[in-house]
C-alpha cells in the first residue's frame, strides 16, 4: 500500500510501511486471522490502538492510520481525546472486534483521511484531519460500547472481582486511601485502563467513585446497625481520626455521619 502523508502529521499505510511511531498514535485494522477472543465476538476485523512509542505487533498487511500527537491538540480532538481510553488497552486481548458493517464505517473514514492527505490544495489540513480522526475514534468508542454489551457476563465478573479487591483493601484498614486499580487489574490479567472502562460502563462510576461508594456502604451499615461511636467506627475503617471520617462521609454522602445516623435511626 502506498504511503500517503502530509508533513509527517498523519499517514494511512500498511503496518509494514508505517512511519516512525516515536511521536505518533496508531489505529490498526487487521482483516485476516482468527480474531475472535470469545464466542460472542465478531471476527470480520480487529482494531487495536497504540500510543506513541509503543510497539505495534500487528500483521504486516494491517491497515494503519498514524497521526502525530500534536493533532490531539487540534479542535475537535482537543478536550475530548482523553475520552478515547482504548489507546491504553492491551493488545490483542483488549482489542476491538468489529462486524462487516462496522468495518465499512472504518474503511470510509480511513479513505477520507487518505483523501485529505493526498489533496495538495488548501492550507487547513490539520483541522480537517482532526475532524475525521475524531469521527473515527468516536465511532470506535461506540463500537466498544457494543462490545461491552456483548461481554456483559465478563464485565459483571470483572466488577464482582473488583468489589472483592476493594473490600479487602478497606478491611485491611487503609481508610482515607483509594485502592490502586492495579490490584484487581493484575489479578484479572487486564490493563488498568481497560478495567476502569469496564467499571465505568457497568456502574456509571469512575473507579475512584466506585471504591468510595463501596467504603461508604460499609460505613452506613455500621452507623445504622450498631450503636458504636462515630470515632470507633472511623478507627475500625482505618481513618486516622473521626474528623477525617466525617470529611469523607460528607464528601461522598452529602451529609455528616452523625446526621445520617440521626436521620436513619
Secondary structure, DSSP 8 states (H G I E B T S, - for coil): ---EESTTSEEEEEGGG----SSEEEEEEE-SS---SSTTS--SEEEEEE-TT------TT-EEEEEEGGGGGSTTTTTTGGG-GGGGS-TTTT-EEE-HHHHHHHHHHHHHHHHHHH--S-S-HHHHHHHHHHHHHHHHHHHHHHHHHHTHHHHHHHHHHHHHHHHHHHHTT-TT----THHHHHHHTS-HHHHHHHHHHHHSS-HHHHHHHHHHHHHHHHHHH----HHHHHHHTT-SSHHHHHHHHHHHHSS-HHHHHHHH-
